[in-house]
Amino acid sequence: TMVDVPVCPQISCEGRTLLAKRIIACLDVRENDSGDLVVTKGDQYDVREKQEGGEVRNLGKPVELARRYSDDGADEVTFLNITSFRGDVVDAPMLRVLELTSEHVFVPLCIGGGIRDYTDSKGVTHSALDVATSYFRSGADKVSIGSDAVYAAEKYRSTGVKDGSSCIEQISNVYGRQAVVISVDPKRVYVNSKDETSHTVLEVEDGKQCWWQCTVKGGREVRDLDAFELAQACEALGAGEILLNCIDKDGQNNGFDIALIKQMKASVSIPVIASSGAGKPQHFVDVFQATNADAGLAAGIFHRREVGIDQVKAAVSSSGIPCRE
Protein backbone atom coordinates (compact mmCIF):
# COMPACT_ATOMS: atom_id res chain seq x y z
CA THR A 1 0.00 0.00 0.00
CA MET A 2 1.35 3.40 -0.97
CA VAL A 3 1.54 6.05 1.72
CA ASP A 4 0.79 9.68 1.02
CA VAL A 5 3.92 11.74 0.45
CA PRO A 6 3.89 14.69 2.85
CA VAL A 7 3.11 17.93 1.11
CA CYS A 8 5.77 20.61 1.40
CA PRO A 9 4.53 23.14 3.96
CA GLN A 10 3.12 26.43 2.74
CA ILE A 11 4.10 29.72 4.29
CA SER A 12 2.13 32.94 3.87
CA CYS A 13 4.22 36.00 2.99
CA GLU A 14 2.59 39.39 2.40
CA GLY A 15 -0.57 37.80 1.09
CA ARG A 16 1.28 35.27 -1.06
CA THR A 17 1.51 31.58 -0.34
CA LEU A 18 5.05 30.26 -0.78
CA LEU A 19 6.23 26.66 -0.72
CA ALA A 20 8.92 26.06 1.85
CA LYS A 21 12.28 25.07 0.41
CA ARG A 22 13.29 21.48 1.07
CA ILE A 23 16.69 20.32 2.28
CA ILE A 24 17.48 16.82 1.03
CA ALA A 25 20.20 14.44 2.18
CA CYS A 26 21.54 12.18 -0.55
CA LEU A 27 23.23 8.84 0.01
CA ASP A 28 25.20 7.31 -2.87
CA VAL A 29 25.12 3.59 -2.12
CA ARG A 30 27.25 0.93 -3.77
CA GLU A 31 29.07 -2.28 -3.03
CA ASN A 32 32.60 -1.89 -1.74
CA ASP A 33 35.38 -4.30 -2.70
CA SER A 34 34.22 -6.68 0.05
CA GLY A 35 30.67 -6.84 -1.32
CA ASP A 36 29.08 -4.76 1.45
CA LEU A 37 26.66 -1.92 0.72
CA VAL A 38 28.19 1.35 1.92
CA VAL A 39 27.48 5.04 1.54
CA THR A 40 30.18 6.65 -0.59
CA LYS A 41 30.82 10.03 -2.22
CA GLY A 42 32.44 10.87 -5.51
CA ASP A 43 34.76 13.59 -6.68
CA GLN A 44 33.35 14.38 -10.13
CA TYR A 45 31.73 10.92 -9.96
CA ASP A 46 34.93 9.06 -8.98
CA VAL A 47 34.14 7.24 -5.72
CA ARG A 48 37.55 5.66 -5.11
CA GLU A 49 40.30 7.08 -2.94
CA LYS A 50 42.92 9.00 -4.91
CA GLN A 51 45.91 6.77 -4.22
CA GLU A 52 46.74 3.94 -6.64
CA GLY A 53 44.51 0.96 -6.05
CA GLY A 54 42.31 3.11 -3.80
CA GLU A 55 39.23 1.49 -2.32
CA VAL A 56 35.66 2.76 -2.53
CA ARG A 57 35.21 5.61 -0.04
CA ASN A 58 33.22 4.30 2.92
CA LEU A 59 31.32 7.06 4.71
CA GLY A 60 28.94 4.88 6.69
CA LYS A 61 26.05 2.44 6.63
CA PRO A 62 22.97 3.45 4.61
CA VAL A 63 20.26 2.77 7.19
CA GLU A 64 22.13 4.41 10.05
CA LEU A 65 22.89 7.55 8.05
CA ALA A 66 19.35 7.86 6.72
CA ARG A 67 17.98 7.63 10.23
CA ARG A 68 20.46 10.25 11.43
CA TYR A 69 19.45 12.66 8.69
CA SER A 70 15.78 12.19 9.42
CA ASP A 71 16.42 12.92 13.10
CA ASP A 72 18.50 15.96 12.10
CA GLY A 73 15.59 17.47 10.17
CA ALA A 74 16.09 16.45 6.54
CA ASP A 75 12.89 16.98 4.55
CA GLU A 76 13.66 14.00 2.31
CA VAL A 77 16.26 11.28 1.96
CA THR A 78 17.46 10.12 -1.46
CA PHE A 79 19.27 6.84 -2.06
CA LEU A 80 21.18 6.52 -5.33
CA ASN A 81 22.16 2.90 -5.84
CA ILE A 82 25.15 3.47 -8.09
CA THR A 83 25.85 -0.24 -8.53
CA SER A 84 22.18 -0.85 -9.46
CA PHE A 85 20.85 -4.37 -10.00
CA ARG A 86 23.24 -7.11 -11.03
CA GLY A 87 20.90 -10.03 -10.44
CA ASP A 88 17.25 -10.59 -9.63
CA VAL A 89 15.33 -7.62 -8.28
CA VAL A 90 13.93 -9.60 -5.37
CA ASP A 91 17.45 -10.45 -4.22
CA ALA A 92 18.76 -6.87 -4.32
CA PRO A 93 20.20 -5.85 -0.92
CA MET A 94 18.97 -2.33 -1.63
CA LEU A 95 15.40 -3.48 -1.12
CA ARG A 96 16.30 -4.59 2.39
CA VAL A 97 17.96 -1.23 3.03
CA LEU A 98 14.71 0.49 2.06
CA GLU A 99 12.62 -1.81 4.25
CA LEU A 100 14.80 -1.19 7.30
CA THR A 101 14.97 2.54 6.64
CA SER A 102 11.22 2.94 6.27
CA GLU A 103 10.72 1.37 9.71
CA HIS A 104 12.49 4.34 11.32
CA VAL A 105 12.44 7.20 8.81
CA PHE A 106 9.17 9.02 8.19
CA VAL A 107 10.13 11.59 5.59
CA PRO A 108 9.78 10.84 1.87
CA LEU A 109 12.31 8.34 0.52
CA CYS A 110 13.51 8.50 -3.08
CA ILE A 111 15.50 5.68 -4.66
CA GLY A 112 17.43 5.62 -7.91
CA GLY A 113 19.41 2.96 -9.73
CA GLY A 114 18.30 0.05 -11.87
CA ILE A 115 14.93 1.55 -12.88
CA ARG A 116 14.78 -0.06 -16.29
CA ASP A 117 13.55 -3.10 -18.19
CA TYR A 118 15.81 -6.09 -17.58
CA THR A 119 16.05 -9.86 -17.88
CA ASP A 120 16.82 -11.82 -14.71
CA SER A 121 19.11 -14.81 -14.24
CA LYS A 122 16.25 -17.18 -15.11
CA GLY A 123 15.58 -15.47 -18.42
CA VAL A 124 12.40 -13.74 -17.24
CA THR A 125 11.90 -10.18 -18.46
CA HIS A 126 10.85 -7.48 -15.98
CA SER A 127 9.63 -4.00 -16.86
CA ALA A 128 10.78 -0.72 -15.34
CA LEU A 129 7.36 -0.63 -13.68
CA ASP A 130 8.08 -4.00 -12.04
CA VAL A 131 11.36 -2.65 -10.66
CA ALA A 132 9.71 0.54 -9.40
CA THR A 133 6.93 -1.46 -7.78
CA SER A 134 9.51 -3.51 -5.88
CA TYR A 135 11.01 -0.27 -4.57
CA PHE A 136 7.63 1.19 -3.62
CA ARG A 137 6.60 -1.98 -1.78
CA SER A 138 9.86 -1.78 0.18
CA GLY A 139 9.15 1.74 1.40
CA ALA A 140 10.11 4.20 -1.35
CA ASP A 141 7.85 7.15 -2.13
CA LYS A 142 9.61 8.19 -5.35
CA VAL A 143 11.95 6.63 -7.88
CA SER A 144 14.74 8.46 -9.68
CA ILE A 145 15.52 7.56 -13.29
CA GLY A 146 18.85 8.41 -14.93
CA SER A 147 20.20 6.86 -18.13
CA ASP A 148 16.90 5.37 -19.25
CA ALA A 149 15.28 8.80 -19.02
CA VAL A 150 17.84 10.05 -21.53
CA TYR A 151 17.03 7.23 -23.95
CA ALA A 152 13.30 7.87 -23.51
CA ALA A 153 13.75 11.59 -24.14
CA GLU A 154 15.81 10.95 -27.27
CA LYS A 155 13.10 8.68 -28.64
CA TYR A 156 10.33 11.14 -27.82
CA ARG A 157 12.21 14.06 -29.39
CA SER A 158 12.79 11.98 -32.52
CA THR A 159 9.24 10.67 -32.94
CA GLY A 160 7.06 13.13 -31.03
CA VAL A 161 5.00 10.13 -29.93
CA LYS A 162 4.05 9.14 -26.39
CA ASP A 163 3.21 5.46 -26.74
CA GLY A 164 3.30 4.52 -23.05
CA SER A 165 6.35 2.29 -23.38
CA SER A 166 8.97 4.52 -21.75
CA CYS A 167 9.95 3.92 -18.15
CA ILE A 168 8.65 7.40 -17.28
CA GLU A 169 5.21 6.75 -18.76
CA GLN A 170 4.95 3.25 -17.30
CA ILE A 171 5.53 4.44 -13.76
CA SER A 172 3.73 7.80 -13.82
CA ASN A 173 0.64 6.26 -15.42
CA VAL A 174 0.31 3.89 -12.46
CA TYR A 175 1.72 5.81 -9.49
CA GLY A 176 1.36 9.43 -10.63
CA ARG A 177 3.94 11.89 -11.87
CA GLN A 178 4.89 12.93 -8.32
CA ALA A 179 6.50 9.48 -7.94
CA VAL A 180 8.89 9.97 -10.89
CA VAL A 181 12.10 11.99 -10.49
CA ILE A 182 14.55 12.50 -13.35
CA SER A 183 18.20 12.53 -12.32
CA VAL A 184 20.04 14.72 -14.84
CA ASP A 185 23.83 14.24 -15.04
CA PRO A 186 25.23 16.91 -17.37
CA LYS A 187 28.78 18.10 -17.90
CA ARG A 188 29.91 21.47 -19.19
CA VAL A 189 31.09 21.84 -22.78
CA TYR A 190 32.89 25.16 -23.20
CA VAL A 191 32.57 27.06 -26.47
CA ASN A 192 33.97 30.29 -27.85
CA SER A 193 30.70 31.30 -29.48
CA LYS A 194 27.04 30.34 -29.34
CA ASP A 195 27.29 29.66 -33.06
CA GLU A 196 29.35 26.53 -32.36
CA THR A 197 26.33 24.51 -31.22
CA SER A 198 22.56 24.34 -31.54
CA HIS A 199 22.26 23.76 -27.79
CA THR A 200 21.50 26.42 -25.19
CA VAL A 201 24.73 28.29 -24.35
CA LEU A 202 25.02 30.48 -21.27
CA GLU A 203 27.71 32.61 -19.69
CA VAL A 204 29.27 31.21 -16.53
CA GLU A 205 32.25 32.16 -14.36
CA ASP A 206 35.01 34.43 -15.72
CA GLY A 207 32.97 35.29 -18.79
CA LYS A 208 33.26 31.78 -20.21
CA GLN A 209 30.43 30.23 -22.22
CA CYS A 210 29.22 26.65 -22.17
CA TRP A 211 26.35 24.27 -22.72
CA TRP A 212 25.46 21.30 -20.52
CA GLN A 213 25.73 17.94 -22.27
CA CYS A 214 23.73 15.00 -20.94
CA THR A 215 25.57 11.86 -19.95
CA VAL A 216 24.55 8.26 -19.27
CA LYS A 217 26.14 5.30 -17.52
CA GLY A 218 27.30 7.29 -14.51
CA GLY A 219 28.81 10.08 -16.58
CA ARG A 220 30.95 7.76 -18.70
CA GLU A 221 29.14 8.35 -22.01
CA VAL A 222 27.90 11.61 -23.53
CA ARG A 223 24.86 12.21 -25.74
CA ASP A 224 23.91 14.90 -28.25
CA LEU A 225 21.29 16.31 -25.89
CA ASP A 226 21.42 19.20 -23.46
CA ALA A 227 20.06 19.20 -19.93
CA PHE A 228 17.12 21.46 -20.77
CA GLU A 229 16.04 19.42 -23.79
CA LEU A 230 16.13 16.31 -21.61
CA ALA A 231 14.07 17.86 -18.82
CA GLN A 232 11.42 19.27 -21.16
CA ALA A 233 10.98 15.93 -22.90
CA CYS A 234 10.76 14.07 -19.59
CA GLU A 235 8.17 16.51 -18.26
CA ALA A 236 6.10 15.90 -21.39
CA LEU A 237 6.38 12.14 -20.83
CA GLY A 238 5.06 12.43 -17.25
CA ALA A 239 7.98 13.14 -14.92
CA GLY A 240 7.17 15.12 -11.78
CA GLU A 241 10.52 16.47 -10.61
CA ILE A 242 14.07 17.17 -11.81
CA LEU A 243 17.11 16.24 -9.71
CA LEU A 244 19.71 18.45 -11.35
CA ASN A 245 23.32 17.41 -10.87
CA CYS A 246 26.45 18.84 -12.50
CA ILE A 247 29.50 16.62 -12.97
CA ASP A 248 31.86 19.60 -12.99
CA LYS A 249 30.61 20.71 -9.57
CA ASP A 250 30.37 17.27 -7.95
CA GLY A 251 32.46 17.09 -4.77
CA GLN A 252 34.03 20.53 -5.34
CA ASN A 253 32.26 22.27 -2.41
CA ASN A 254 32.46 25.64 -4.18
CA GLY A 255 28.75 26.23 -4.69
CA PHE A 256 25.96 25.08 -6.97
CA ASP A 257 25.95 25.71 -10.73
CA ILE A 258 23.74 28.79 -10.59
CA ALA A 259 23.51 29.39 -14.36
CA LEU A 260 22.46 25.79 -15.01
CA ILE A 261 19.84 25.71 -12.26
CA LYS A 262 18.37 29.12 -13.11
CA GLN A 263 17.92 28.14 -16.75
CA MET A 264 16.38 24.81 -15.74
CA LYS A 265 13.78 26.59 -13.60
CA ALA A 266 12.89 28.67 -16.66
CA SER A 267 12.68 25.59 -18.88
CA VAL A 268 10.23 23.38 -16.97
CA SER A 269 7.18 23.85 -14.76
CA ILE A 270 7.87 20.90 -12.44
CA PRO A 271 10.01 21.23 -9.27
CA VAL A 272 13.80 21.38 -9.60
CA ILE A 273 16.19 20.04 -6.96
CA ALA A 274 19.59 21.75 -6.95
CA SER A 275 22.43 19.28 -6.51
CA SER A 276 26.24 19.16 -6.77
CA GLY A 277 28.67 21.65 -5.25
CA ALA A 278 27.34 22.53 -1.80
CA GLY A 279 30.15 23.23 0.66
CA LYS A 280 28.58 25.50 3.29
CA PRO A 281 25.13 26.76 4.37
CA GLN A 282 25.48 30.00 2.38
CA HIS A 283 25.57 27.99 -0.84
CA PHE A 284 21.96 26.91 -0.21
CA VAL A 285 20.96 30.51 0.45
CA ASP A 286 22.68 31.57 -2.78
CA VAL A 287 20.98 28.97 -4.94
CA PHE A 288 17.51 29.65 -3.53
CA GLN A 289 17.89 33.41 -3.93
CA ALA A 290 19.43 33.30 -7.41
CA THR A 291 17.38 30.53 -9.02
CA ASN A 292 14.23 29.88 -6.93
CA ALA A 293 15.08 26.17 -6.93
CA ASP A 294 12.52 24.13 -5.03
CA ALA A 295 15.01 22.13 -2.98
CA GLY A 296 18.70 21.85 -2.24
CA LEU A 297 20.50 18.52 -1.96
CA ALA A 298 23.86 17.62 -0.49
CA ALA A 299 25.77 14.48 0.39
CA GLY A 300 29.43 14.62 1.42
CA ILE A 301 29.24 17.67 3.68
CA PHE A 302 26.47 15.95 5.66
CA HIS A 303 28.18 12.54 5.75
CA ARG A 304 31.44 14.02 7.04
CA ARG A 305 29.59 16.27 9.53
CA GLU A 306 31.23 19.34 8.01
CA VAL A 307 27.82 21.00 7.86
CA GLY A 308 24.66 20.11 9.75
CA ILE A 309 21.19 20.12 8.25
CA ASP A 310 20.12 22.38 11.12
CA GLN A 311 22.85 24.87 10.13
CA VAL A 312 21.60 24.92 6.55
CA LYS A 313 18.00 25.49 7.63
CA ALA A 314 19.01 28.22 10.06
CA ALA A 315 20.93 30.06 7.32
CA VAL A 316 18.07 29.72 4.84
CA SER A 317 15.42 30.87 7.33
CA SER A 318 17.50 33.81 8.57
CA SER A 319 17.78 35.00 4.96
CA GLY A 320 14.00 35.29 4.77
CA ILE A 321 13.55 32.22 2.61
CA PRO A 322 10.65 29.94 3.65
CA CYS A 323 12.04 26.69 5.04
CA ARG A 324 10.58 23.98 7.23
CA GLU A 325 12.13 24.18 10.70
ABEGO torsion letter per residue (X at the ends): XBBBBBBBBBBBBGGBBBBBBBBBBBBBBBBBAAGBBBBBBBBGGBABBABBGBBBBBAEBAAAAAAAAAAAGBABBBBBBAAEBABBAAABAAAAAAAAAAAABABBBBBBEGBBBBBBAAGBBBBAAAAAAAAAAAGBABBBBBAAAAAAAAAAAAAGBBAGABAAAAAAAAAEAAABBBBBBBBBBBBABAAABABBBBBBBGGBBBBBBBBBGGGABBBBBBAAAAAAAAAAAGBABBBBBBAAABGAGAEBBAAAAAAAAAABABBBBBBEGBABAAAAAAAAAAAGBABBBBBAAAAAGABBAAAAAAAAAAAGBBBBX
